[in-house]
Amino acid sequence: MSLVKLVSTAVVALSFSVAAWAQSPIVIKFSHVVAEATPKGQGAIKFKEVAEKLLPGKVDVQVFPSSQLFGDAKELEALLLGDVQFIAPSLSKFDRYTKKIQVFDLPFLFDDIAAVDRFQQGKDGKALLDAMQSKGLQGLGYWHNGMKQMSTNRDKLTRPDDVKGLKFRIQASDVLEAQFRALGANPQKMAFSEVYQALQTGVVDGQENTWSNIYSQKFFEVQKTIANTNHGVIDYMVVTNGKWWKSLPEDVRKALTQAMDEATQHANKLADDLNERDRKRIADAGKAKIQTLSKDDVAAWRKSMEPVWKKFESDIGKDLIEAALKSNG
Ligand code: LMR
């Protein structure tokens, strides 16, 4: 082969591979642990739709719900290793990365999701999205789920005394551990995907979660009583790998940011309705009793959990707790 032919063959081969590279979409994996019919499940689907519409042929967004790809124990690690590009753990699951985020777990801090939203959108909430950059995590937004309700395999669940000595599954959060210890109960950290079986077999007696999670994971089938305690919040931070995010072409990052904003609005608009729908479904199923609490009952729960605030005040920072409190109506 002449030199000219050899060079031109090489040039053709090279331009083919450049074209193939330019055309092959960036694969973006979004992994989460809940069912599709939940606020987070719907938010992830919306993100895929918008991202693929804004970047046709440039991105291939693959959503993996229900711990199919990674469960609680592995998803943050997988994100840092580059095995997944987006995850949205509950805010309770970040305390290894920043102590400040524990503010969201303080019991009875926020009156409702509207207050949580005001805090997240304020200066302090926004700063928390960047608080884990040194650990390789970039927060892109907050997604709501809802307020937590407590459930057990006992008939009575109105007062703090009713949970004394019971075993509770908790998320991997030191604040939640302290919360159940303050109640005289025995907390056990456990991945979300293991909770149904643990409740069914009596490894634990109870748990705390939102109506949408209690319904979609069928916890109501293996619990006797669910009390509407509204004692805390389960919300999410959508996070990505900071290095990967910065390495994206500018136009791609811009479009993904827009897709994330639209997905955030979508999930947050749905959250209240999905929880209310699932509360009704649980009531209609007639398997677990829904226990309504009086103002007096709620005051008793609040008082029992109060010591938790003092315990974490120096880690979280008094100012941050005060800023969060101000977001209540
Ligand atoms: C849990 O682990 O109980 C929940 O936070 C799971 C989730 O992502 O909603």
Boltz pocket constraint, residues with backbone or C-beta under 6 A from the ligand:
constraints:
  - pocket:
      binder: B
      contacts: [[A, 33], [A, 34], [A, 88], [A, 89], [A, 90], [A, 145], [A, 171], [A, 190], [A, 191], [A, 192], [A, 208], [A, 209], [A, 213], [A, 234]]
      max_distance: 6.0
